[in-house]
Amino acid sequence: MHRLLSMLSRSSPSIPRVRRGLVRLTLALGLAALATSTSGCRTYATKTQEVRSLWRAGQSEQAAKVFTERADAAPQGRDAVIWRLEQATALRAAGRFEESTRAFEAAEARMAEYGSKARVRVATEAMATMTTPANLPYEGRTYDRIMAATYRALNALTLGQPDSARPALIKAYQYQQDAVAENSRRIERAQNDARDSKDAGAISRTEGHPQFRSQVDSLYSKLAQLKPYSDYVIPFTVWLDGVFFLARAQDLSDLERAHKSLERALAFAPDHPGIQADLRLADARFKGAPLEPVTYVVFETGQAPIRAQVRFDIPIIFANVSYVGSAWPVLETQAGHALTLAVNAGGQRLTTTPGTSMDSVIARDFEDERPAIITRTLVSTLAKGAA
């Protein structure tokens, strides 16, 4: 039996082995970067333009070489996390799964280090207030952590190491559980910055100014077109958790976990025939039926959104200046990728069905942070104006 699941907005050529059989396809490659850092006046998108051209052309080995060099050149730098994530994904695309796993582990360790250093975070955010929020180090988003652990699990399955896949999937689940609290902390820190700013009155007036509201609403109107997922969940990871614990169940609790994960995955894609079939398998396993052999073909296509900057003047009456220029982060979705994949197997022609949109995952995270983005940008703009 074959299952085809299409996962959009992120790409890699590797297909995981589930239970038996390894299927490998050469797919259109896409960029793994899920956010943008900056270095001086050069944005991350600008710095990676050349290597992204290699990536689009399917030259994964060359892309892995460039990303590895940049990750190794600044292992403690401001962009260290994103370089490691890029390196790990490019290595995975090149079929170098063990090296990819080590790079993902290094990225996760760095993200965990940022998470444990509250004092350092306060200091760096204070620095960014005097320059721009883009000068903050990239600490990694929740979806970075979830997908890093998910890809470690896929690497392990591809290498025939299911015992290593299990803790990676458990870690991915933990990251999802932590997401809501993490977002609340980000918003709270931004609100505290605004409240403690000596220009709190000017910030409040600007946020309520009709022209400003119109500018911001127009800037972020495209996000409303993307259907977000609830609770920062990545449906693909939930599905993978389900099929793994179904195939590798050691006891009844594993089967219950598999069933619950598949139910959750189906809730995000109610009409997906592959997930429906997986849930039926889980129901049959509870009744003592043997697990039938299944080959899964996972089609990952496209590029994740890139953060860019847009500049416009905002209406702030400050130091006899009525308008002040400011830079605002925006998400730019990437087009030009194949939407489906057809496979001939067992006398049938099967076509992938969309299962996850990383555009929607990232848009949800971005949209939830928008209040904090607005507040931090206003605080930064006023601080620079005063300077």
N, C-alpha and C positions, 0 to 999 in steps of 0.2 A: 504494500500500500504506500502511496505517496501523498505527502502534504506539501502544499506550496503556500508560503506566507511572504507577502511583500512588505518590507519595512522601508519606508521612504525617508529621504532627507539625510541619509548617512550611507556611506558605501564602503564595501570591502569585498574582495573576491572570494573569501573563504566561506564554506558552508559547513556547519557543525555536524559531527557524526552523532546520531542519536540511536542508541541500541546497536545497530549494525549497518555497515556500509558507509562509505565516505564518498560524497559527491562534491566535486570541485568545479566551479565554473569561472570563466574569465568575464568579469562584469565591468561596467563603466565605473571608474573610480571617482571618489568625491573627497572633499576636504573634511578632515576630522575636527578642525577647530570649531569650538562652540562659542567662542567669545573673542573679544578684541582687547589687547593691551596696547600701550603706546610706548614709544621711546623717543623723547623729544618731540619733534614735529612730524615724525614719520609714524603713521599708524601701523598697527599690526598687519592690516590688510595690504598696505603698501609694501611692507618688508617681506611679505610672503608671496607677492604676486608671481615672481619667477618660479618658485617651487610649486605653486598651485597650477602653473601651466604644465609642469611635469606630471603632476597628479592627474589632471584632466586627460593628458595624453596616455595614461595608463603606465607611465614609467615609474612604477612603485619603488624599484630598487634605488633609482637615482633620488627620488623624493626621500626615501628612508635615510640615505647617506647625508643629504643636506640637513634634515631635521636632527639627525644624531649629532652632527657637528655642532649645530647651534645649541642643542640641549647640553652637550658636554662642555661647551665653551662658557656657559654661565649657569652652573648647577644650583647656585643660590641667588640668582638674579631675579629681577622683578617679573620677568616672563618665564621663569623656570618651569612652572606648572604646565603652561600651555605648550611649551616646546616639548616636554616629556609626553604629553598626550598626543601631540602630532607625531613624534617619533614612534610611539607605541603603535599607533594606528597604521602608520606607513610600513612598519616592520611586519605587522600582521597581514597587510595587503600583499607584501612581498613573500609571504609564506614562512617567515622567520618567527615562528610562534613562541618559542622559549624566550628569545630576546624581547619580543613584544610584551610578554608577561612581565618580565623584569622592569621594563620601562613603565608599564602601567602601575606596577607596585611602587616604583620611585615617585610617580606622580601622586599616587594616593598618600604616600608617606609625607610628601611635601604639603599636600592639602591638609592633612591631619595636623601637621606642625603649625600651620597658620591658625587652624581652629583652636589650638591650645594656647596661643599667645595673645591673650586679650590686651595686655599692656602695649605690646608692639603694635597691635592693630590701632589702638587709640592714637599712638604717636604718628603712625603713617597717615591716618585719616586727617590729623591736624595739619600735617604737611600738605596734603592734597587740598585742604581748604584754601591755602594760600596760592595754589597753582591751579590744578584742575583735578577732578575726581579720576580722570584717566591716568593720572600718575600713581594711583594706588597699585600695589602689586596684584597680579591676578591670582586670587586664592583658590579658584575653582568653584564651579557651581555644583548644586546638588546633582544635576543630570550628568555632569562630568564624572562624579564619583560613582553614580549608579552604572553608567555605561562602561567605566573602567573596570569595575568588578564583573559586569556582564561579559565583556570581551575576554577577561581572564578566564571566565568559565568556558566560553566558546573555544579559546585556545586550548584549554585542558581537554575538552571533548575531542577536538581535532587531533590531539596527540594521543588519544586513547587513555586519558588519565581522569576518569570520572571522580575518583576520590579527591582530586584537587579542585574539581568543578563545584563540588558540594559547598565547601566553605566560602567560595567566591560568590555563589548565589545567595548564601545566607547573609554575607556582607552587603550585597546589593539591596536585599530586603531591609536591612538595618538603615542604610542610607535613605531609603524612601521614607522610613518611619521618622527620621530626623528632619525631614525637609520642612515641614510646617513650622516647627519650632525655630529652625534656622532663619526662615524668611521673616518671622515675627521679630527676631532679634535685629535683623538688618533694618527693618522699618523703625523699630524703637530707637536704634542708634541715630538714625537720620532725624527723627523727631526731636531727640535730645539736642542734636547739633543746632537745629533751628531755634529751639527754645532758649538755648544758652548763648546764641549769637547776639552781639550788641546791636545788630541790625534786624532783630526779630520783627519789628514793626514794618520795616520796608519789605521783608520777605512775605509777611501776611498780606500786605496791600497788593503786592505783585501777583500773588497766587489768586487773588480775587479779581484782578483786572480783566475785563472782558476781552481785550485784545490778546492778552497773554493766554487766557484759557482757549481762545480760538486757535492761536498758533500751536499750542501743545496738542489740542485735540486733532488738528489737521496732521501734525507730525506723526502721531501714533494711530491714525485711523486704520491703517492696513492691518494692525494686530487684531482688530475686531473681526476680520474676515477668516481668521484661523480658529477652528473649533478647539478649545483647550481641553486637556484632560484634568480630572479632579485630583486633588491631593498630591500633586507632583509625581504622579505615577507614570512610568514608562511601560506601556502595555506589552511591548516586546519582551522586556525583562520578566514581567509577570507571567507571560505565556511560557517562556523558557524555563522558569522556575517550576511551572506546572508539569511540563512534559518530562523534565529531568527527574523530578521526584516521583512521577508516575512510572518511569522506566527503571529507576534505581531504588524503588521503595524497599526499605529495610524492615519496616513495621507498619502498623496501622496508622500511626501518626504521620508518616511520610505520605501515605495514600490520602489522608485527610488534607494535608497541606497541598498536594497536587490538585485535588478536586477544588479546593477553595481558590487556588491561583487560576485554574482554568475558568472557573466561574467569573472571576474578576476580569480576566482577559476577554471573555466573551461579552461582558457588559460594555466594554469599550468598542467592540466590533460585533454587534449582535448577529449580523448576517454572514459572518466569516465561516465558510463551510469547513475549513481545516480545523478551526478551534471547536466548532460544533462536534466534529468527529472525534477530536481528542477528549472532549467531555464525555461522550458516549463510551469511549474506551475506559475512562476513569470509573464510570458507573458500573461497567461490566466487571472491572477488577474488584470492586467492592463485593460483587456477587460471586467471586471466586473464579471468574473466567481467566484463562491465560492471556497474556499480553501479546497481541499479534505484532509481527515485525513491521516497522514503519521507517521509511526514508523521508527525511524532511529536506526540502529545498528552500532556503531562505534567501530571498533576493533583496540585497541592500543597494539602493540606488540614490544618486543625487548628492547634493552638498548641503551641509548644515548652514543656517543663516550666519552671516558675518555682522559684527557690530561696526558701524561706521559713525561718522560725526557729521552733524548738520549745524551750521552757524546761522543765528538770526539775532536781531536786536530785541531785547525785552524792555518793557516800560517800567523803569525804576527811577523814581525821583530821588536822586542821590548826589550830593556834592555839586548841585547846580547842573547835573546832567540828567536828562529825562530818559535817554535810552542807552543801554549798555549791551555790547555784543557778548554773546555767550555760545559755547559749543555744547550740543546735545547729542547723546548717543541714540542711534536708531538701529533697528534690525533690518538687514537687507537679505531677503530670501534669494536663493540661487536657482535659476531655471536651467533648462537644456539637458535634462536627463530622461532616460527611458522610464516609463511608468510601470510597465509590466514585463514579465518574462514568460515565455511559453516553453514547455518541456514535453517531449514525447516519451512516454514510459508505459510499458505494459499494454501496448496497443491503444493507449489513450493520449490525447493532447490536453495537457493541463496548463492553466494560466494562473499566475499569481493573483492573489486578492490582497488589497492594502490592509495591513495590520497595525502599523504604527506610523505616525508622522512626527518626526523629530522637530519639524517646523512648529507644530502645535505644542510640543513639550517645551521648547525654548521660549516660544511666545508667552506661554503661561507664566514661566519664571520671570520673564522680562516685564510683563504686564503687572504682576504682583509687586514687583520692585519699583514700578513707575513712581509712586508717591515718594519713595526714598530718593530716586534719581532726581526728581524735580526739586526736592528740598536741598539736596547736596549741591546741585548745580547753582541754585540761587545763593546759597551760603558762599560757595566758591566765587561766584561772580561779584558779589558785594565785597568780599575780602580783597579781591584783586583791584576792584575799583577804589577801595580805601587806600591800598598801597600805592 
